[in-house]
């Protein structure tokens, strides 16, 4: 099953310049555990529309999923990552979080109804 997150919103809020000294790991963790759950659990987003969950439940499970996946991949994150490498690592963490979210909420999934009919979500749920 392919569950991919649109990682562009993270890159938009995470601009890195080579001249700056930043704690990339800390900043990425903050973005993935704060901004990502907030954006992914808004109304009309797949993680709300295709699962029978409240906004709070979605946010809590998404936060837990991102946090766990970040811990799994954190050794791949260093301050000298290029933007392309950071995007790839963030995408991997996002895909991991989406799969965990789906596993946790398998029984709450609406795959047999409107979500599979919606071309916007269909690719992500297969």
Protein Blocks (a to p, Z undefined) as FASTA:
>chain_A
ZZdddfklmmmmmccdfkbccdfklmmmmmmmmmmmmmmmgghiaklmmpccdfklmmmm
mmmmmmmmmmmmmmmpcfkbcfklmmmmmmmmmmmmmmmmmmmmmmmpcklmmmlmpmkl
mmmmZZ
